[in-house]
Amino acid sequence: MEHTLQTLTPAATAGDSRLGDHLSRVVVAGLFVALAVRIGADFIETMHVTGLLLLASEALVAVLTLARRRAVQVDRRWDARLVTVLSIAGPPLLRPSVGLALMPDAQAAVIAACGLAVIVAGKISLGRSFGVVPANRGVVCDGLYRVVRHPIYVGYLVTHVAFMLSHLSWWNVGVLLASDVMLVVRASYEERTLVADPRYAAYRSRVRWRLLPGVY
């Protein structure tokens, strides 16, 4: 493939980078607003807090997307962009359900809170290096990144499972299965970009596991 990773330079890619950056921020903000409206209406009706915790985790995505630093290197391949879109489009499409639940909302909320705590801790470590499209915005090795290479994604998966346990429907199962598979693929795509940085290559040799120590 001729066009793979692009290194950003002010003369060659500044305009394209700014446009892509603005578009991704608009998309993330729009998806978050759609989710907030849906979850807010459900909370008013049912007082379920699991959805609010999911919303809190997605709010961090929106805030850090707005505050992120410019990338040194971005994966502009079509497959990386498609995987990114599919991985972030899932949560805003979830539908709060008052039907079948595998776990009471209060218990699921505890699980969701644990996932949210992992997300917050991971994003504190990541800071402005957070991004959506696979890119190199700086190598982070501290905090939860000493345990696994993608702790924030672990938190996402936990909050998603917690939401599904208390809002079970075929729609939610299908949406989360599709988006979370893409989330795992997205982690591998991010590493495809980052491994070109010797610092990340050294970090990956020290921290073996992507998501779950001893498993993956």
Secondary structure, 3 states (H helix, E strand, C coil): CCCCEEECCHHHHHHHHHHHHHHHHHHHHHHHHHHHHHHHHHHHHHCCCHHHHHHHHHHHHHHHHHHCCCCCEEECCHHHHHHHHHHHHHHHHCCCCCCCCCCCHHHHHHHHHHHHHHHHHHHHHHHHHCCCCCEECCCCCCHHHHCCCCHHHHHHHHHHHHHHHHCCCHHHHHHHHHHHHHHHHHHHHHHHHHCCCHHHHHHHHHCCCCCCCCCC
